[in-house]
Amino acid sequence: MGKHHPYSNEVKIKTVMSFVIDHESILKLSRELGVYKGVIQHWVKKYEHGGIEELTKETRGRKGRPKNAVFNSVEEELEQVKMERDLLKKVSTLRKKLIKG
């Protein structure tokens, strides 16, 4: 069985938006990213089913920190909050592009 290669939410969102908004072919995107076409098709189906939230939902491995997680340091918590903020900014920008469509 093949090894699972995790892709960041940013890569998934950018790839799916390139397909949905820019009408890039799945074949072209799969070659650029170096993944099987089926992987991108799966991402597109997830997006069509539940939007960006479904696309970025973690389905393998550790599920991240629970809402009431205890951080080991203020720096660790700050880093987590910054990552969440950055992701929300990117999602907001992509949604605006999609709405303007």
ZADO-1210 file (C-alpha; in nm, 4 decimals, padded with zeros to 6 digits):
<atoms>
<atom x="00.0000" y="00.0000" z="00.0000" code="MET" pos="1"/>
<atom x="00.1218" y="00.3514" z="-00.0773" code="GLY" pos="2"/>
<atom x="00.2436" y="00.5970" z="00.1801" code="LYS" pos="3"/>
<atom x="00.0072" y="00.8768" z="00.2790" code="HIS" pos="4"/>
<atom x="00.1438" y="01.2216" z="00.1939" code="HIS" pos="5"/>
<atom x="-00.0370" y="01.4905" z="00.3892" code="PRO" pos="6"/>
<atom x="-00.0964" y="01.8173" z="00.2085" code="TYR" pos="7"/>
<atom x="-00.1556" y="02.1443" z="00.3866" code="SER" pos="8"/>
<atom x="-00.5010" y="02.2977" z="00.3855" code="ASN" pos="9"/>
<atom x="-00.3554" y="02.5869" z="00.1889" code="GLU" pos="10"/>
<atom x="-00.2442" y="02.3532" z="-00.0911" code="VAL" pos="11"/>
<atom x="-00.5816" y="02.1771" z="-00.0971" code="LYS" pos="12"/>
<atom x="-00.7761" y="02.5053" z="-00.1065" code="ILE" pos="13"/>
<atom x="-00.5537" y="02.6592" z="-00.3722" code="LYS" pos="14"/>
<atom x="-00.5750" y="02.3489" z="-00.5902" code="THR" pos="15"/>
<atom x="-00.9528" y="02.3151" z="-00.5622" code="VAL" pos="16"/>
<atom x="-01.0038" y="02.6870" z="-00.6258" code="MET" pos="17"/>
<atom x="-00.7815" y="02.6614" z="-00.9345" code="SER" pos="18"/>
<atom x="-01.0146" y="02.3902" z="-01.0600" code="PHE" pos="19"/>
<atom x="-01.3434" y="02.5546" z="-00.9571" code="VAL" pos="20"/>
<atom x="-01.2704" y="02.9220" z="-01.0265" code="ILE" pos="21"/>
<atom x="-00.9916" y="02.9204" z="-01.2857" code="ASP" pos="22"/>
<atom x="-01.1191" y="02.6067" z="-01.4656" code="HIS" pos="23"/>
<atom x="-00.7748" y="02.4462" z="-01.4619" code="GLU" pos="24"/>
<atom x="-00.7809" y="02.0801" z="-01.5629" code="SER" pos="25"/>
<atom x="-00.7357" y="01.8171" z="-01.2959" code="ILE" pos="26"/>
<atom x="-00.4664" y="01.6565" z="-01.5115" code="LEU" pos="27"/>
<atom x="-00.2664" y="01.9815" z="-01.5255" code="LYS" pos="28"/>
<atom x="-00.3057" y="02.0402" z="-01.1506" code="LEU" pos="29"/>
<atom x="-00.2048" y="01.6831" z="-01.0685" code="SER" pos="30"/>
<atom x="00.1109" y="01.7175" z="-01.2778" code="ARG" pos="31"/>
<atom x="00.2013" y="02.0502" z="-01.1169" code="GLU" pos="32"/>
<atom x="00.1476" y="01.9162" z="-00.7664" code="LEU" pos="33"/>
<atom x="00.2855" y="01.5694" z="-00.8363" code="GLY" pos="34"/>
<atom x="-00.0193" y="01.3786" z="-00.7096" code="VAL" pos="35"/>
<atom x="-00.2604" y="01.1332" z="-00.8637" code="TYR" pos="36"/>
<atom x="-00.5656" y="01.2815" z="-01.0354" code="LYS" pos="37"/>
<atom x="-00.7834" y="01.0857" z="-00.7939" code="GLY" pos="38"/>
<atom x="-00.6459" y="01.2796" z="-00.4989" code="VAL" pos="39"/>
<atom x="-00.7553" y="01.6109" z="-00.6498" code="ILE" pos="40"/>
<atom x="-01.0895" y="01.4616" z="-00.7569" code="GLN" pos="41"/>
<atom x="-01.1410" y="01.3546" z="-00.3956" code="HIS" pos="42"/>
<atom x="-01.0634" y="01.7075" z="-00.2722" code="TRP" pos="43"/>
<atom x="-01.3100" y="01.8539" z="-00.5243" code="VAL" pos="44"/>
<atom x="-01.5834" y="01.6112" z="-00.4136" code="LYS" pos="45"/>
<atom x="-01.5235" y="01.7005" z="-00.0494" code="LYS" pos="46"/>
<atom x="-01.5434" y="02.0719" z="-00.1379" code="TYR" pos="47"/>
<atom x="-01.8632" y="02.0240" z="-00.3391" code="GLU" pos="48"/>
<atom x="-02.0167" y="01.8242" z="-00.0551" code="HIS" pos="49"/>
<atom x="-01.9341" y="02.0541" z="00.2354" code="GLY" pos="50"/>
<atom x="-01.7335" y="02.3532" z="00.1210" code="GLY" pos="51"/>
<atom x="-01.3979" y="02.4567" z="00.2584" code="ILE" pos="52"/>
<atom x="-01.4831" y="02.3243" z="00.6042" code="GLU" pos="53"/>
<atom x="-01.5271" y="01.9712" z="00.4679" code="GLU" pos="54"/>
<atom x="-01.2175" y="02.0008" z="00.2486" code="LEU" pos="55"/>
<atom x="-00.9958" y="02.1031" z="00.5396" code="THR" pos="56"/>
<atom x="-01.1424" y="01.8620" z="00.7951" code="LYS" pos="57"/>
<atom x="-00.8706" y="01.6276" z="00.9195" code="GLU" pos="58"/>
<atom x="-00.9624" y="01.2650" z="00.8589" code="THR" pos="59"/>
<atom x="-00.6380" y="01.0828" z="00.9407" code="ARG" pos="60"/>
<atom x="-00.3987" y="01.0727" z="01.2304" code="GLY" pos="61"/>
<atom x="-00.4165" y="01.3137" z="01.5213" code="ARG" pos="62"/>
<atom x="-00.7212" y="01.5310" z="01.5208" code="LYS" pos="63"/>
<atom x="-00.5500" y="01.8393" z="01.6588" code="GLY" pos="64"/>
<atom x="-00.6108" y="02.0003" z="01.9905" code="ARG" pos="65"/>
<atom x="-00.9523" y="01.9853" z="02.1511" code="PRO" pos="66"/>
<atom x="-01.1259" y="02.3177" z="02.2155" code="LYS" pos="67"/>
<atom x="-01.0315" y="02.3084" z="02.5840" code="ASN" pos="68"/>
<atom x="-00.6676" y="02.2048" z="02.5290" code="ALA" pos="69"/>
<atom x="-00.4013" y="02.2999" z="02.7785" code="VAL" pos="70"/>
<atom x="-00.0924" y="02.4484" z="02.6153" code="PHE" pos="71"/>
<atom x="00.2566" y="02.3993" z="02.7534" code="ASN" pos="72"/>
<atom x="00.3435" y="02.7663" z="02.7073" code="SER" pos="73"/>
<atom x="00.2000" y="03.0991" z="02.6024" code="VAL" pos="74"/>
<atom x="00.4201" y="03.0854" z="02.2929" code="GLU" pos="75"/>
<atom x="00.2700" y="02.7513" z="02.1912" code="GLU" pos="76"/>
<atom x="-00.0822" y="02.8860" z="02.2283" code="GLU" pos="77"/>
<atom x="00.0083" y="03.2030" z="02.0388" code="LEU" pos="78"/>
<atom x="00.1518" y="02.9980" z="01.7510" code="GLU" pos="79"/>
<atom x="-00.1709" y="02.7949" z="01.7323" code="GLN" pos="80"/>
<atom x="-00.3841" y="03.1093" z="01.7277" code="VAL" pos="81"/>
<atom x="-00.1665" y="03.2658" z="01.4570" code="LYS" pos="82"/>
<atom x="-00.2005" y="02.9571" z="01.2367" code="MET" pos="83"/>
<atom x="-00.5784" y="02.9582" z="01.2798" code="GLU" pos="84"/>
<atom x="-00.5932" y="03.3320" z="01.2013" code="ARG" pos="85"/>
<atom x="-00.3850" y="03.2909" z="00.8862" code="ASP" pos="86"/>
<atom x="-00.6005" y="03.0044" z="00.7641" code="LEU" pos="87"/>
<atom x="-00.9193" y="03.2025" z="00.8241" code="LEU" pos="88"/>
<atom x="-00.7764" y="03.4975" z="00.6282" code="LYS" pos="89"/>
<atom x="-00.6990" y="03.2698" z="00.3340" code="LYS" pos="90"/>
<atom x="-01.0424" y="03.1094" z="00.3444" code="VAL" pos="91"/>
<atom x="-01.2076" y="03.4508" z="00.3567" code="SER" pos="92"/>
<atom x="-01.0077" y="03.5712" z="00.0567" code="THR" pos="93"/>
<atom x="-01.0927" y="03.2583" z="-00.1424" code="LEU" pos="94"/>
<atom x="-01.4625" y="03.2858" z="-00.0577" code="ARG" pos="95"/>
<atom x="-01.4650" y="03.6485" z="-00.1758" code="LYS" pos="96"/>
<atom x="-01.3059" y="03.5402" z="-00.5053" code="LYS" pos="97"/>
<atom x="-01.5587" y="03.2599" z="-00.5404" code="LEU" pos="98"/>
<atom x="-01.8548" y="03.4925" z="-00.4763" code="ILE" pos="99"/>
<atom x="-01.7287" y="03.7477" z="-00.7288" code="LYS" pos="100"/>
<atom x="-01.6791" y="03.4522" z="-00.9607" code="GLY" pos="101"/>
</atoms>
